[in-house]
Amino acid sequence: MSITTTQHFSGHHRIRRLIAAGVIGLAALGGTVAVEAPANATHEHASSMNECLVFRPDLYQGVRNQAQCVAALQSFLRFHYGNGAVGVDGKFGPETTGAVKNYQGSVGIRQDGYVGADTWRHIAISCSQRGDCNYKWPYPLPD
Protein backbone atom coordinates (compact mmCIF):
# COMPACT_ATOMS: atom_id res chain seq x y z
CA MET A 1 0.00 0.00 0.00
CA SER A 2 2.80 2.38 0.75
CA ILE A 3 4.46 1.53 -2.58
CA THR A 4 1.30 2.39 -4.51
CA THR A 5 0.88 5.60 -2.54
CA THR A 6 4.51 6.52 -3.18
CA GLN A 7 4.20 5.76 -6.90
CA HIS A 8 0.97 7.74 -7.12
CA PHE A 9 2.51 10.57 -5.14
CA SER A 10 5.60 10.63 -7.37
CA GLY A 11 3.51 10.60 -10.54
CA HIS A 12 1.37 13.42 -9.22
CA HIS A 13 4.47 15.46 -8.42
CA ARG A 14 5.95 14.77 -11.86
CA ILE A 15 2.82 16.09 -13.51
CA ARG A 16 2.85 19.19 -11.31
CA ARG A 17 6.53 19.75 -12.08
CA LEU A 18 5.90 19.40 -15.82
CA ILE A 19 3.01 21.85 -15.64
CA ALA A 20 5.10 24.29 -13.60
CA ALA A 21 7.99 23.97 -16.04
CA GLY A 22 5.63 24.59 -18.95
CA VAL A 23 4.13 27.66 -17.31
CA ILE A 24 7.57 29.04 -16.47
CA GLY A 25 8.77 28.31 -19.99
CA LEU A 26 5.79 30.09 -21.53
CA ALA A 27 6.22 33.03 -19.17
CA ALA A 28 9.90 33.27 -20.06
CA LEU A 29 9.12 33.02 -23.76
CA GLY A 30 6.40 35.64 -23.45
CA GLY A 31 8.75 37.94 -21.53
CA THR A 32 11.43 37.53 -24.16
CA VAL A 33 9.02 38.31 -26.96
CA ALA A 34 7.71 41.36 -25.12
CA VAL A 35 11.19 42.68 -24.33
CA GLU A 36 12.90 42.17 -27.65
CA ALA A 37 12.01 44.57 -30.41
CA PRO A 38 13.18 45.05 -33.96
CA ALA A 39 16.15 47.33 -34.51
CA ASN A 40 13.93 49.98 -36.09
CA ALA A 41 11.43 50.09 -33.20
CA THR A 42 10.71 53.44 -31.62
CA HIS A 43 10.96 54.21 -27.96
CA GLU A 44 7.80 56.03 -26.96
CA HIS A 45 8.36 56.59 -23.25
CA ALA A 46 11.64 58.45 -22.93
CA SER A 47 11.50 60.86 -20.05
CA SER A 48 14.66 62.89 -20.52
CA MET A 49 17.31 64.02 -22.98
CA ASN A 50 19.72 61.53 -21.44
CA GLU A 51 17.30 58.70 -22.20
CA CYS A 52 16.73 60.03 -25.72
CA LEU A 53 20.51 60.03 -26.19
CA VAL A 54 20.50 56.32 -25.35
CA PHE A 55 17.73 55.35 -27.77
CA ARG A 56 18.42 58.07 -30.37
CA PRO A 57 15.15 57.86 -32.28
CA ASP A 58 15.03 59.38 -35.75
CA LEU A 59 13.28 62.74 -35.42
CA TYR A 60 11.99 64.79 -38.34
CA GLN A 61 9.16 67.11 -39.25
CA GLY A 62 5.83 65.36 -38.68
CA VAL A 63 7.25 62.44 -36.64
CA ARG A 64 4.69 60.82 -34.33
CA ASN A 65 4.99 58.94 -31.01
CA GLN A 66 8.17 60.80 -30.05
CA ALA A 67 6.75 63.84 -28.23
CA GLN A 68 9.01 63.41 -25.22
CA CYS A 69 12.24 63.25 -27.20
CA VAL A 70 11.06 66.06 -29.47
CA ALA A 71 10.35 68.22 -26.39
CA ALA A 72 13.76 67.36 -24.92
CA LEU A 73 15.37 68.27 -28.26
CA GLN A 74 13.41 71.53 -28.42
CA SER A 75 14.51 72.40 -24.87
CA PHE A 76 18.13 71.68 -25.77
CA LEU A 77 17.91 73.86 -28.88
CA ARG A 78 16.08 76.68 -27.12
CA PHE A 79 18.10 76.89 -23.93
CA HIS A 80 21.57 75.85 -25.11
CA TYR A 81 21.82 77.16 -28.64
CA GLY A 82 19.88 80.40 -28.62
CA ASN A 83 17.06 79.15 -30.79
CA GLY A 84 14.57 80.98 -28.57
CA ALA A 85 11.98 81.06 -31.32
CA VAL A 86 11.41 77.31 -31.11
CA GLY A 87 8.53 76.37 -28.83
CA VAL A 88 8.71 73.41 -26.48
CA ASP A 89 5.54 71.52 -27.30
CA GLY A 90 6.73 68.04 -28.32
CA LYS A 91 5.65 68.57 -31.94
CA PHE A 92 8.30 68.53 -34.64
CA GLY A 93 7.11 71.25 -37.00
CA PRO A 94 8.72 73.89 -39.24
CA GLU A 95 10.14 75.91 -36.30
CA THR A 96 11.85 72.82 -34.89
CA THR A 97 13.16 71.90 -38.34
CA GLY A 98 14.66 75.40 -38.66
CA ALA A 99 16.22 75.22 -35.19
CA VAL A 100 17.71 71.80 -35.96
CA LYS A 101 19.19 73.15 -39.21
CA ASN A 102 20.71 76.09 -37.29
CA TYR A 103 22.24 73.70 -34.77
CA GLN A 104 23.53 71.39 -37.51
CA GLY A 105 25.18 74.37 -39.22
CA SER A 106 26.76 75.51 -35.96
CA VAL A 107 28.47 72.13 -35.47
CA GLY A 108 29.47 71.77 -39.12
CA ILE A 109 27.25 68.92 -40.26
CA ARG A 110 24.73 68.63 -43.09
CA GLN A 111 21.80 71.01 -42.52
CA ASP A 112 18.84 68.81 -43.39
CA GLY A 113 16.64 69.26 -40.30
CA TYR A 114 16.65 65.50 -39.73
CA VAL A 115 17.84 64.29 -36.33
CA GLY A 116 19.54 60.99 -37.11
CA ALA A 117 22.73 59.28 -35.96
CA ASP A 118 25.11 62.12 -36.89
CA THR A 119 23.02 64.84 -35.25
CA TRP A 120 22.50 62.73 -32.11
CA ARG A 121 26.26 62.18 -31.93
CA HIS A 122 26.87 65.93 -32.01
CA ILE A 123 24.14 66.57 -29.44
CA ALA A 124 25.83 64.03 -27.15
CA ILE A 125 29.17 65.81 -27.63
CA SER A 126 27.56 69.20 -26.95
CA CYS A 127 25.85 67.88 -23.82
CA SER A 128 29.07 66.38 -22.51
CA GLN A 129 30.91 69.66 -23.12
CA ARG A 130 28.20 71.59 -21.27
CA GLY A 131 28.05 69.08 -18.42
CA ASP A 132 24.38 68.12 -18.75
CA CYS A 133 21.41 68.53 -21.06
CA ASN A 134 18.98 66.44 -19.06
CA TYR A 135 15.71 68.23 -19.72
CA LYS A 136 12.69 66.21 -18.72
CA TRP A 137 9.27 66.12 -20.26
CA PRO A 138 6.94 67.46 -19.06
CA TYR A 139 8.33 70.58 -17.49
CA PRO A 140 9.93 72.16 -15.46
CA LEU A 141 12.42 73.64 -17.86
CA PRO A 142 15.40 75.78 -16.89
CA ASP A 143 14.91 79.53 -16.47
N, C-alpha and C positions, 0 to 999 in steps of 0.2 A: 504494500500500500504506500509506503513511503517512497519507493522507487517510482511508482506511477505519478505520485504527487510531485516529486522532484522533476520528472521528465515533463509533466504538464507545466510546471512552474518555469522551467528553463525555456520551453517552447513559447510560452506567453511572454517572457522577457525578451526573447529573440525578436518576436514580432514587434514589441514595443520599441526595441532598439532600432529595428529597420525603419519603422515609421518615423521615429525621432530623427534618424539619419537622413531620411528622405525630406522631411520638413526643413531641417537645417540646410541640406543641400539646395533645396528650392529657394530658401531665404537668401542663401549666399549668392546663388545665381541671379536672383532678382535684384539683390543689392549691387552686384557687379554691373548688370545691365543698366540700372538706374544711375550709377555713378559714371560709367564710361560714356563718353560722347564723341561724336565725330570731330575731327580736327577743325572743321569749319563751323562748329557750333558757337552760338553767341552766349555770352554771360550776361544775364538780365538783372542780376541782383548786386552789382558792385556798389559798395557804399562809400568809396573814397577814391581819390586820385591814385593813391598807392595801390589799391586793389585793381584799378583800371590798368595801371602800369604792369601788373602781373599778367592780366588776361589780354590786354592790348587788342580790343575789338576794332574792326575796321569801322571808322566813322566818316560819314559823308553827308552831303545835303540830302535831307529826306529820310535818313536812316530811322528805323523804328526799333523799339524794344531796347534802347540804349540810353534812355533819358538820364540815368545817373552818371554814366561816363561822359555823356555830352555836357551835363551841368558841371562836372568836375573840370572838364576841358575848358568850358567857357569861363569858369572861375580863374583857372590858371592864366588864360589869355587876358582876361580883364585886369586881374590884380598883379600879375607879374610882368606883363609885356605891354602895358599902356593901351590896350585895346578897349578903352572904357566904353566905347559905343556898343560893344557886344553885350546883350542881355544874358542873364543867367536863368534860363527857363527850361533847360533840358531838351530843347528842340533845335536840331541842326538845320538852320535856315540860311538865307543869303548873308546875314550879318556874321554868323559864325564862320561861313565859308570865307568871307573876306578877312576876318581876324586870323583864321588858320593860314591863309595865303601870306598875310603880313608876317606872321611868326616864321613860316617856312622861309621867306625871303631874308629875315633877320639872322637865321642860322645857316643860310647858304645852301638850302636844298630846293628841289623843284617846287614851284609855287602852283600846286594844283588844287588846293583846298581839301584834299583827301587825307585823312589821318590813317595811315597804314604803318607798316613796320618801320620805315625810315623816320617818319615824323614822331612816332612813339619813342624811338631810340633817342632822338634829339630832345624830346620832352623829358625823358629820364635823365639825360645829361644835365639839362637846365635845372631840373629839380635837385639833383645831387649837388650842383654848384651853389644853389640857393640855400641848401640845407633841408628844405621840406616844401612840398607842394600838396600836402594832404588835406585838400578841401573835401568836405563831406556833403553829401546830398541827403536830405534837404538841409538847408541852412543850419547853423549860422555861418556866414562868410566873414572873412577878415574886414576890418574897417579900412 
